[in-house]
Amino acid sequence: MPEVINRTARIEARIAPDVLAAVKRAAEIQGRSVSDFVVDAARLAAERTIEDTQIIRLSLADQKRVAALLAAPPIASAGLDRAMEAHRDLIQTSE
């Protein structure tokens, strides 16, 4: 049995006639309505955009560097020690 989708929100956009023609043609090729095609395309683009901001992609060399730093972190500098102490003081003051 197909999943029932509750569509309660509406979106509206103005597009150029040639873009509409392309969207209609693409929807027709997939055997879908223009609305279904546009909603799915927007969903995919939104998911891709969100994923791109939440996932950090590193080269193999960068992955190895991160792993090495996690396995053997460098000794904190005096400046970092002062910053951490200032942060601790700030947090304790605000609690």
C-alpha positions as a Markdown table, in Angstrom:
| # | Residue | x | y | z |
|---|---|---|---|---|
| 1 | Met | 0.0 | 0.0 | 0.0 |
| 2 | Pro | 1.5 | 3.4 | -0.9 |
| 3 | Glu | 2.5 | 5.8 | 1.9 |
| 4 | Val | 0.0 | 8.5 | 2.5 |
| 5 | Ile | 1.6 | 11.9 | 2.5 |
| 6 | Asn | -0.1 | 14.8 | 4.3 |
| 7 | Arg | 0.5 | 17.9 | 2.3 |
| 8 | Thr | -0.6 | 20.9 | 4.2 |
| 9 | Ala | 1.9 | 23.6 | 3.2 |
| 10 | Arg | 2.0 | 25.5 | 0.0 |
| 11 | Ile | 4.9 | 27.1 | -1.9 |
| 12 | Glu | 4.7 | 29.4 | -4.8 |
| 13 | Ala | 7.4 | 30.6 | -7.3 |
| 14 | Arg | 7.6 | 32.6 | -10.5 |
| 15 | Ile | 9.8 | 31.1 | -13.2 |
| 16 | Ala | 10.7 | 31.9 | -16.7 |
| 17 | Pro | 8.7 | 30.1 | -19.4 |
| 18 | Asp | 11.6 | 28.2 | -20.7 |
| 19 | Val | 12.4 | 26.9 | -17.2 |
| 20 | Leu | 8.8 | 25.8 | -16.8 |
| 21 | Ala | 8.9 | 24.0 | -20.2 |
| 22 | Ala | 12.0 | 22.1 | -19.1 |
| 23 | Val | 10.4 | 21.2 | -15.7 |
| 24 | Lys | 7.3 | 20.0 | -17.4 |
| 25 | Arg | 9.3 | 17.9 | -19.9 |
| 26 | Ala | 11.4 | 16.4 | -17.1 |
| 27 | Ala | 8.3 | 15.6 | -15.1 |
| 28 | Glu | 6.7 | 14.0 | -18.2 |
| 29 | Ile | 9.7 | 11.9 | -18.8 |
| 30 | Gln | 9.5 | 10.5 | -15.3 |
| 31 | Gly | 5.8 | 10.1 | -15.5 |
| 32 | Arg | 5.1 | 12.4 | -12.6 |
| 33 | Ser | 3.1 | 15.6 | -12.1 |
| 34 | Val | 5.0 | 18.9 | -12.2 |
| 35 | Ser | 4.1 | 19.4 | -8.6 |
| 36 | Asp | 5.6 | 16.0 | -7.5 |
| 37 | Phe | 8.7 | 16.6 | -9.7 |
| 38 | Val | 9.3 | 20.1 | -8.2 |
| 39 | Val | 8.7 | 19.0 | -4.6 |
| 40 | Asp | 11.1 | 16.1 | -5.0 |
| 41 | Ala | 13.8 | 18.2 | -6.7 |
| 42 | Ala | 13.5 | 20.8 | -4.0 |
| 43 | Arg | 13.7 | 18.1 | -1.2 |
| 44 | Leu | 16.8 | 16.6 | -2.8 |
| 45 | Ala | 18.5 | 20.0 | -3.2 |
| 46 | Ala | 17.6 | 20.9 | 0.4 |
| 47 | Glu | 19.0 | 17.5 | 1.7 |
| 48 | Arg | 22.2 | 18.0 | -0.3 |
| 49 | Thr | 22.7 | 21.5 | 1.0 |
| 50 | Ile | 22.2 | 20.5 | 4.6 |
| 51 | Glu | 24.5 | 17.5 | 4.2 |
| 52 | Asp | 27.2 | 19.7 | 2.6 |
| 53 | Thr | 27.2 | 21.9 | 5.7 |
| 54 | Gln | 27.1 | 19.0 | 8.2 |
| 55 | Ile | 29.7 | 16.7 | 6.8 |
| 56 | Ile | 33.4 | 17.6 | 6.6 |
| 57 | Arg | 35.2 | 15.8 | 3.8 |
| 58 | Leu | 38.9 | 15.4 | 4.1 |
| 59 | Ser | 41.6 | 14.1 | 1.8 |
| 60 | Leu | 43.3 | 10.9 | 2.9 |
| 61 | Ala | 46.4 | 12.9 | 4.0 |
| 62 | Asp | 44.2 | 15.2 | 6.1 |
| 63 | Gln | 42.3 | 12.2 | 7.6 |
| 64 | Lys | 45.7 | 10.8 | 8.6 |
| 65 | Arg | 46.8 | 14.1 | 10.1 |
| 66 | Val | 43.6 | 14.4 | 12.2 |
| 67 | Ala | 43.9 | 10.9 | 13.4 |
| 68 | Ala | 47.5 | 11.4 | 14.4 |
| 69 | Leu | 46.7 | 14.6 | 16.3 |
| 70 | Leu | 43.8 | 12.9 | 18.1 |
| 71 | Ala | 46.1 | 10.0 | 19.0 |
| 72 | Ala | 48.9 | 12.3 | 20.2 |
| 73 | Pro | 47.7 | 15.8 | 20.8 |
| 74 | Pro | 50.3 | 18.6 | 21.0 |
| 75 | Ile | 51.1 | 20.2 | 24.4 |
| 76 | Ala | 48.9 | 23.2 | 25.0 |
| 77 | Ser | 50.7 | 26.5 | 24.7 |
| 78 | Ala | 50.8 | 29.1 | 27.5 |
| 79 | Gly | 48.3 | 31.2 | 25.5 |
| 80 | Leu | 45.9 | 28.3 | 25.2 |
| 81 | Asp | 46.2 | 27.6 | 29.0 |
| 82 | Arg | 45.3 | 31.2 | 29.7 |
| 83 | Ala | 42.4 | 31.0 | 27.3 |
| 84 | Met | 41.1 | 27.8 | 28.9 |
| 85 | Glu | 41.4 | 29.4 | 32.4 |
| 86 | Ala | 39.6 | 32.5 | 31.3 |
| 87 | His | 36.8 | 30.3 | 29.8 |
| 88 | Arg | 36.5 | 28.3 | 33.0 |
| 89 | Asp | 36.2 | 31.5 | 35.0 |
| 90 | Leu | 33.6 | 32.9 | 32.7 |
| 91 | Ile | 31.5 | 29.7 | 32.8 |
| 92 | Gln | 31.7 | 29.5 | 36.6 |
| 93 | Thr | 30.7 | 33.2 | 36.9 |
| 94 | Ser | 27.7 | 32.7 | 34.7 |
| 95 | Glu | 26.4 | 29.6 | 36.6 |
